[in-house]
């Protein structure tokens, strides 16, 4: 049986602690199921606050699948 074949139309709320910890692959997998949507809370203030931190840059690069700091310079 296909994953999500019997899933009712669904809305997923994703509220990560901070701005890491939810790989985009997880969101992509959810959205590959028919009749699903994803609502993600996005705390941009915290991203701006920790943008210079190497750990934060690594998390942002994973989340957006790009070099975030390079995009902002």
ABEGO torsion letter per residue (X at the ends): XBBGAABBBBBBBBBBBEABGBBAAAAAAAAABBGBBBBBBBBAAAAAAAAABAAAAAAAAAAAGBBAAAAAX
